[in-house]
Every structure is written in C-alpha cells, then in structure tokens.
Amino acid sequence: MGVMLEARLKAGEIYGDFENNEYVYMPASEFGVEKPLCVYETQNGREDVTFEEALRLVRVRSLRPVIHPRLGKTSC
C-alpha cells in the first residue's frame, strides 16, 4: 500500500477526513520537484509538511481520498 499511496499523492490525490476537517495534498506547484512539500490543512489553518510527513499523516490519521470542499476533486 505504501507505493500506491505515494504514487497517488504524487499524482494529486487529496486525502482527508470530513468529520475532523483535515486534508493532506500536494499542490500542483510541487509536481516534478525532487523534494516536494505537501499541505496539511485543518480547521486551524494550513502548514507545509515534507512528503514523508504527509504520507505519515495519511496513514496515522486514516485519511481517505476525498473531494476537498474548496479545491474540488482531483483528476485521479
């Protein structure tokens, strides 16, 4: 699952949890970058996280592919 999760996050998939209002995604400006940053978004704000931290957050918080309330659906 780790390789699939990594590939889907790099392809632009948005992971989240509607109940807790938290999302993890890689912005389009980071596609193709050697060490991309991702965004961890909660009701308290947004912060940049490393790609590795984004993968960890998706796993630990059991985030699933979602449609972001502001950004919409990805092309995955």
C-alpha positions in Angstrom: 0.0 0.0 0.0 2.9 2.4 0.6 3.9 2.6 -3.0 0.3 3.0 -4.1 -0.3 5.8 -1.6 2.9 7.5 -2.6 2.1 7.4 -6.3 -1.5 8.6 -5.7 -0.4 11.5 -3.5 2.2 12.5 -6.2 -0.5 12.3 -8.8 -2.6 14.9 -7.0 -5.0 12.8 -4.9 -6.4 14.7 -1.9 -6.7 12.7 1.3 -8.9 13.9 4.1 -11.5 13.4 6.8 -14.7 15.5 6.6 -15.7 15.0 10.2 -12.4 16.3 11.6 -12.0 18.8 8.7 -8.4 17.9 7.9 -6.8 17.3 4.5 -3.4 16.4 3.1 -2.4 17.1 -0.5 0.5 18.1 -2.8 -0.1 21.4 -4.5 0.3 21.5 -8.3 3.4 23.8 -7.9 5.2 20.8 -6.3 4.7 18.3 -9.1 8.1 17.2 -10.5 10.1 18.7 -7.7 12.9 16.5 -6.3 11.8 17.0 -2.6 8.1 18.2 -2.8 6.3 19.8 0.0 2.7 18.9 0.8 0.0 20.8 2.7 -1.6 19.7 5.9 -4.9 21.6 6.3 -7.0 21.7 9.5 -9.7 24.0 10.8 -6.9 25.9 12.5 -5.1 26.7 9.2 -2.6 25.2 6.8 1.0 24.3 7.1 3.7 22.9 4.8 4.9 19.4 5.6 7.5 17.2 3.9 6.3 14.5 1.6 7.3 11.9 4.1 5.3 13.6 6.9 2.3 13.8 4.5 2.5 10.0 4.0 2.8 9.5 7.8 -0.3 11.7 8.4 -2.4 9.9 5.9 -1.5 6.6 7.5 -1.8 7.6 11.1 -5.0 9.6 10.8 -6.5 7.0 8.4 -7.3 9.7 5.8 -9.1 8.6 2.6 -9.3 10.1 -0.9 -11.9 12.9 -0.8 -13.3 15.8 -2.6 -11.9 18.9 -1.0 -14.6 21.5 -0.1 -12.7 24.3 -1.7 -10.4 22.7 -4.2 -12.8 20.1 -5.5 -11.9 16.7 -7.0 -8.6 15.7 -8.4 -8.1 14.1 -11.8 -7.0 10.7 -10.3 
